Amino acid sequence: MLENINIHDILFLDIETVPAVDGYSKLPDTMKELWNHKAGFLKKSEEDTPETLYNRAGIYAEFGKIICIGVGFFNPNVKKKKEFRMTAFFGDDEKILLHDFAALLNKHFNSPEHLLCAHNGKEFDFPFLARRMLVHKIKIPFILDVGGKKPWENTLLDTMQLWRFGDYKQYTSLQLLAALFNIPTPKDDMQGSDVHRVYWKEKNLERIATYCCKDTLTVAQIYLSYKGEELLKDKEIVLAL
């Protein structure tokens, strides 16, 4: 399947999310009541309370928000070598960054042959993006709107699902696949679990954007590995933040 895909038609991405507000106590009463209900399903011990579980709110589109979208693509204007260009949409105003990301998709990735690629994207990144766009009344771009599409019209690639080869019992992390394919770890500065602290406590969005782009690059490197191709070299990677 991958041999039939033009790699220049793929936009690789990764998102970083956090709880919508900085702490359970700051939730509006209605959302607090709804989180209490959600937390009842997440509770695993007597020590778990809606407040202690709130740091997990960022993984749910109903209770979280996107603070960064890292994107990267193989430059089609470079013919004799690879060039992977990356940037990130990041900020405190989710509506603005989603609007800008949607504008990118609508302008440059809006044809049936175009694809989005993320790790665990079909279970996390893609639906999270679409749901948050709906919340902000942003029209979902063609490439992200899978409703009603036939299987052969699929515009979404997922490096985790490709690794499963039909096995639906296994979750394989980006970090593990990077190690298997001798790809430099994207977790050399921070882990996904650090994003909440770095955003709400350190208020360091630039650090999160750099981390997000490292994940995006790793997704592209894994995709190249699936195709049996050489990994990108440092001189072939262009990052603009």
C-alpha positions as CSV (number, residue, x, y, z in Angstrom):
1,M,0.0,0.0,0.0
2,L,2.7,2.5,1.0
3,E,4.5,2.1,-2.3
4,N,1.5,3.5,-4.1
5,I,1.5,6.7,-2.0
6,N,3.4,9.8,-3.1
7,I,5.2,10.9,0.1
8,H,4.9,14.5,-1.0
9,D,1.1,14.2,-0.6
10,I,1.4,13.5,3.2
11,L,1.2,16.0,6.0
12,F,2.7,14.5,9.1
13,L,1.5,15.9,12.4
14,D,1.3,15.6,16.2
15,I,-0.8,17.5,18.7
16,E,-0.2,18.5,22.4
17,T,-3.2,18.9,24.6
18,V,-3.9,20.0,28.2
19,P,-7.0,20.3,30.5
20,A,-9.1,23.3,29.5
21,V,-8.5,25.1,32.7
22,D,-5.6,25.1,35.3
23,G,-7.1,22.9,37.9
24,Y,-10.4,21.2,38.9
25,S,-11.5,24.1,41.1
26,K,-11.5,26.5,38.2
27,L,-14.1,24.4,36.2
28,P,-17.5,26.0,35.7
29,D,-20.1,24.3,37.8
30,T,-21.8,22.6,34.9
31,M,-18.5,21.2,33.6
32,K,-17.4,20.2,37.1
33,E,-20.5,18.1,37.5
34,L,-19.9,16.5,34.1
35,W,-16.3,15.8,35.0
36,N,-17.3,14.3,38.3
37,H,-19.5,11.8,36.2
38,K,-16.6,11.1,33.8
39,A,-14.1,10.6,36.7
40,G,-16.4,7.9,38.1
41,F,-15.5,5.7,35.2
42,L,-11.8,6.5,35.5
43,K,-11.5,5.8,39.2
44,K,-9.3,2.8,40.1
45,S,-8.8,3.2,43.8
46,E,-10.3,4.9,46.8
47,E,-7.6,7.6,46.6
48,D,-8.9,8.7,43.1
49,T,-11.2,11.7,43.2
50,P,-12.5,14.0,40.4
51,E,-9.9,16.5,41.6
52,T,-6.9,14.1,41.6
53,L,-7.9,12.7,38.2
54,Y,-8.3,16.1,36.6
55,N,-4.8,16.1,35.2
56,R,-6.1,13.4,32.8
57,A,-8.7,15.8,31.4
58,G,-6.4,16.9,28.6
59,I,-6.8,13.6,26.7
60,Y,-10.5,14.1,26.3
61,A,-11.7,16.6,23.7
62,E,-14.7,17.5,25.8
63,F,-12.6,18.6,28.8
64,G,-9.2,19.5,27.1
65,K,-7.8,21.9,24.6
66,I,-5.1,21.8,21.9
67,I,-2.1,24.1,22.6
68,C,0.2,22.9,19.8
69,I,0.0,21.2,16.4
70,G,3.3,20.2,14.9
71,V,3.3,19.7,11.1
72,G,5.9,18.5,8.6
73,F,6.0,17.6,4.9
74,F,8.6,16.4,2.4
75,N,9.3,19.4,0.1
76,P,8.2,18.5,-3.5
77,N,10.4,21.2,-4.9
78,V,13.6,19.4,-3.9
79,K,14.0,16.6,-6.5
80,K,17.5,15.1,-5.9
81,K,17.4,14.7,-2.1
82,K,15.0,14.7,0.7
83,E,14.0,17.9,2.6
84,F,11.6,17.7,5.5
85,R,10.1,21.0,6.5
86,M,8.4,21.5,9.9
87,T,6.6,24.2,11.8
88,A,4.1,24.4,14.6
89,F,0.9,26.2,15.4
90,F,0.9,27.0,19.1
91,G,-0.7,29.4,21.5
92,D,-3.1,29.9,24.4
93,D,-6.0,30.7,22.1
94,E,-7.1,27.3,20.7
95,K,-9.6,28.8,18.2
96,I,-6.8,30.9,16.5
97,L,-4.4,27.9,16.1
98,L,-7.2,25.6,14.8
99,H,-8.3,28.3,12.4
100,D,-4.7,28.7,11.1
101,F,-4.3,24.9,10.9
102,A,-7.5,24.5,9.0
103,A,-6.4,27.3,6.6
104,L,-3.2,25.3,5.8
105,L,-5.2,22.2,5.1
106,N,-7.8,24.0,3.0
107,K,-5.1,25.7,0.9
108,H,-2.4,23.1,0.5
109,F,-3.9,19.7,1.5
110,N,-7.3,19.7,0.0
111,S,-7.3,17.1,-2.8
112,P,-8.4,13.4,-2.7
113,E,-4.8,12.3,-3.0
114,H,-3.6,14.2,0.1
115,L,-3.2,12.4,3.4
116,L,-2.6,13.2,7.1
117,C,-0.3,10.9,9.1
118,A,0.1,10.7,12.9
119,H,1.0,8.0,15.5
120,N,-2.2,6.8,17.1
121,G,-3.8,9.5,15.0
122,K,-7.1,7.6,14.3
123,E,-7.8,7.2,18.0
124,F,-6.5,10.5,19.3
125,D,-5.1,13.3,17.1
126,F,-7.6,13.3,14.2
127,P,-10.8,13.0,16.2
128,F,-9.5,15.5,18.8
129,L,-8.8,18.0,16.1
130,A,-12.2,17.5,14.4
131,R,-14.1,17.7,17.7
132,R,-12.4,20.9,18.9
133,M,-13.0,22.5,15.5
134,L,-16.7,21.8,15.9
135,V,-16.6,23.3,19.4
136,H,-15.2,26.5,17.9
137,K,-17.6,26.5,14.8
138,I,-14.7,25.9,12.4
139,K,-15.6,23.9,9.3
140,I,-13.7,20.7,9.3
141,P,-11.4,20.6,6.2
142,F,-12.0,17.9,3.6
143,I,-8.9,15.9,4.5
144,L,-10.0,15.6,8.1
145,D,-13.7,15.0,7.5
146,V,-14.1,11.3,7.2
147,G,-17.9,11.2,7.6
148,G,-19.5,9.3,4.7
149,K,-16.2,8.6,3.0
150,K,-15.7,5.1,1.5
151,P,-12.8,3.0,2.7
152,W,-10.9,3.6,-0.5
153,E,-11.4,7.4,0.0
154,N,-9.4,7.2,3.3
155,T,-7.3,10.3,3.9
156,L,-5.9,9.4,7.2
157,L,-2.7,7.3,7.9
158,D,-1.8,6.0,11.4
159,T,1.7,4.7,12.0
160,M,0.5,2.7,15.0
161,Q,-2.2,1.0,13.1
162,L,0.2,0.2,10.2
163,W,2.5,-1.5,12.8
164,R,-0.4,-3.6,14.1
165,F,-0.8,-5.6,10.8
166,G,-4.4,-6.4,11.8
167,D,-3.6,-7.0,15.5
168,Y,-6.0,-4.8,17.5
169,K,-4.8,-5.9,21.0
170,Q,-1.5,-4.1,21.0
171,Y,-0.6,-0.4,21.7
172,T,3.0,0.4,20.6
173,S,4.3,3.8,21.7
174,L,6.1,6.2,19.4
175,Q,9.2,6.0,21.7
176,L,9.3,2.2,21.4
177,L,9.1,2.3,17.6
178,A,11.8,4.9,17.5
179,A,14.1,2.7,19.5
180,L,13.3,-0.3,17.3
181,F,14.3,1.6,14.2
182,N,17.3,3.4,15.7
183,I,15.6,6.8,15.4
184,P,16.8,9.4,17.9
185,T,14.3,9.6,20.7
186,P,11.9,12.5,20.6
187,K,11.7,12.3,24.5
188,D,15.2,13.7,25.2
189,D,13.9,16.9,26.8
190,M,10.4,16.0,28.1
191,Q,7.7,13.4,28.1
192,G,4.0,13.7,27.2
193,S,3.2,13.7,30.9
194,D,5.3,16.8,31.3
195,V,3.2,19.0,29.0
196,H,0.6,19.9,31.6
197,R,3.3,21.2,34.0
198,V,5.4,22.9,31.3
199,Y,2.3,24.7,30.0
200,W,0.4,25.6,33.2
201,K,3.3,26.1,35.6
202,E,6.3,27.0,33.4
203,K,4.2,28.7,30.8
204,N,6.8,27.6,28.2
205,L,4.9,27.1,24.9
206,E,8.1,27.3,22.8
207,R,9.5,24.3,24.6
208,I,6.3,22.4,24.0
209,A,6.3,23.4,20.3
210,T,9.9,22.1,19.9
211,Y,8.9,18.8,21.7
212,C,5.8,18.5,19.4
213,C,7.9,19.0,16.3
214,K,10.3,16.2,17.5
215,D,7.3,13.9,17.7
216,T,6.2,14.9,14.2
217,L,9.7,14.3,12.8
218,T,9.7,10.9,14.5
219,V,6.4,10.0,12.8
220,A,7.9,10.8,9.4
221,Q,11.1,8.8,10.3
222,I,9.0,5.8,11.2
223,Y,7.0,6.1,8.0
224,L,10.3,6.1,6.1
225,S,11.4,3.0,8.0
226,Y,8.1,1.2,7.1
227,K,9.1,1.9,3.4
228,G,12.6,0.5,4.0
229,E,14.1,3.9,3.2
230,E,17.0,5.7,4.8
231,L,16.3,8.0,7.7
232,L,16.4,11.8,7.4
233,K,19.8,13.3,8.1
234,D,20.0,16.5,10.2
235,K,20.9,18.6,7.1
236,E,17.7,17.4,5.4
237,I,15.5,18.7,8.2
238,V,14.2,22.3,8.2
239,L,12.5,23.6,11.3
240,A,10.8,27.0,11.4
241,L,9.0,28.1,14.6
